[in-house]
Amino acid sequence: MKHGPELGFDDDGQPVLITAAAPSFEQQHRERVRKYLTLMAFRVPALILASIAYGLWHNGLISLLILVASIPLPWMAVLIANDRPPRTAEEPRRYEAAPTRTPLFPTGTRPALERRHPPESGGEAAGEASYGDIS
């Protein structure tokens, strides 16, 4: 059953996109998996092609070049598959001024140099002896 464009469908019967929402996470994941599998699908044929090239021409250099070209394929596949969709012009670009640094061993906040308090008048505190006293 064909719907007309006035009902929200185009001439081919497909629904018209009426939102500016990003593609769903599942759809983005499927596209990334497809890109990854496409790049990785070239790795095994490259290894087979290297062995066939060596069998045909008995030239190790050609086989080695094919193998060297296939080495970065897994790395490239992972980078491309983990890439996020490109930013749109409407997407804001935010700059965080200076991120706070979390220390490896956090301690309480205290000034770098502490003031020494002058001794209280009236002698030494109870229970403390001076260096010269022998008790």
C-alpha positions as semicolon CSV with decimal commas, in nm:
position;residue;x (nm);y (nm);z (nm)
1;M;0,000;0,000;0,000
2;K;0,152;0,328;-0,110
3;H;0,122;0,640;0,095
4;G;0,140;0,988;-0,042
5;P;0,392;1,249;0,071
6;E;0,117;1,431;0,256
7;L;0,102;1,146;0,511
8;G;0,472;1,161;0,605
9;F;0,602;0,916;0,342
10;D;0,804;0,989;0,031
11;D;0,726;0,857;-0,318
12;D;0,900;0,524;-0,246
13;G;0,690;0,459;0,063
14;Q;0,974;0,530;0,306
15;P;0,900;0,748;0,608
16;V;1,032;1,103;0,587
17;L;1,286;1,202;0,847
18;I;1,132;1,488;1,040
19;T;1,379;1,517;1,326
20;A;1,733;1,643;1,368
21;A;1,809;1,372;1,623
22;A;2,132;1,175;1,590
23;P;2,114;0,815;1,471
24;S;2,043;0,569;1,748
25;F;2,328;0,410;1,941
26;E;2,246;0,070;1,791
27;Q;2,264;0,207;1,438
28;Q;2,596;0,382;1,508
29;H;2,731;0,061;1,664
30;R;2,626;-0,145;1,362
31;E;2,801;0,098;1,127
32;R;3,121;0,089;1,335
33;V;3,117;-0,292;1,348
34;R;3,066;-0,303;0,971
35;K;3,366;-0,071;0,916
36;Y;3,580;-0,282;1,151
37;L;3,487;-0,610;0,983
38;T;3,544;-0,463;0,637
39;L;3,898;-0,354;0,723
40;M;3,978;-0,679;0,904
41;A;3,844;-0,879;0,608
42;F;4,143;-0,754;0,407
43;R;4,396;-0,899;0,651
44;V;4,356;-1,272;0,581
45;P;4,341;-1,228;0,200
46;A;4,659;-1,018;0,224
47;L;4,837;-1,304;0,401
48;I;4,711;-1,553;0,142
49;L;4,807;-1,316;-0,140
50;A;5,159;-1,286;0,004
51;S;5,202;-1,663;0,002
52;I;5,062;-1,690;-0,354
53;A;5,293;-1,411;-0,472
54;Y;5,591;-1,591;-0,325
55;G;5,481;-1,917;-0,488
56;L;5,439;-1,754;-0,828
57;W;5,741;-1,525;-0,849
58;H;5,973;-1,663;-0,579
59;N;6,035;-1,304;-0,480
60;G;6,036;-1,251;-0,105
61;L;6,037;-0,873;-0,142
62;I;5,689;-0,863;-0,297
63;S;5,554;-1,096;-0,028
64;L;5,721;-0,890;0,242
65;L;5,568;-0,568;0,107
66;I;5,222;-0,725;0,111
67;L;5,276;-0,843;0,469
68;V;5,406;-0,504;0,581
69;A;5,100;-0,338;0,427
70;S;4,872;-0,573;0,624
71;I;5,038;-0,510;0,963
72;P;4,869;-0,175;1,047
73;L;4,523;-0,296;0,939
74;P;4,407;-0,406;1,290
75;W;4,526;-0,080;1,442
76;M;4,351;0,125;1,173
77;A;4,035;-0,085;1,208
78;V;4,017;-0,022;1,581
79;L;4,080;0,352;1,542
80;I;3,816;0,388;1,274
81;A;3,563;0,171;1,459
82;N;3,606;0,367;1,782
83;D;3,571;0,705;1,613
84;R;3,262;0,906;1,698
85;P;3,038;1,057;1,433
86;P;3,161;1,395;1,309
87;R;3,045;1,703;1,494
88;T;2,769;1,907;1,343
89;A;2,794;2,282;1,297
90;E;2,522;2,331;1,560
91;E;2,700;2,122;1,824
92;P;2,861;2,354;2,078
93;R;3,232;2,341;2,133
94;R;3,313;2,381;2,498
95;Y;3,641;2,468;2,657
96;E;3,702;2,380;3,019
97;A;3,940;2,641;3,155
98;A;4,175;2,444;3,377
99;P;4,081;2,098;3,490
100;T;4,143;2,034;3,855
101;R;4,425;1,795;3,919
102;T;4,354;1,501;4,146
103;P;4,666;1,406;4,342
104;L;4,778;1,046;4,358
105;F;4,773;1,050;4,739
106;P;4,518;1,313;4,846
107;T;4,575;1,496;5,172
108;G;4,389;1,764;5,357
109;T;4,427;2,117;5,232
110;R;4,679;2,323;5,426
111;P;4,903;2,616;5,350
112;A;5,245;2,540;5,210
113;L;5,417;2,734;5,487
114;E;5,261;2,742;5,829
115;R;5,328;3,023;6,072
116;R;5,497;2,935;6,392
117;H;5,305;3,054;6,689
118;P;5,507;3,244;6,946
119;P;5,530;3,071;7,284
120;E;5,254;3,167;7,521
121;S;5,344;3,402;7,798
122;G;5,352;3,244;8,137
123;G;5,604;2,975;8,071
124;E;5,591;2,650;7,888
125;A;5,282;2,444;7,835
126;A;5,203;2,188;8,100
127;G;5,375;1,853;8,056
128;E;5,648;1,987;7,828
129;A;6,003;2,033;7,934
130;S;6,261;2,251;7,771
131;Y;6,575;2,102;7,626
132;G;6,789;2,221;7,912
133;D;6,571;2,074;8,188
134;I;6,657;1,739;8,332
135;S;6,372;1,586;8,520
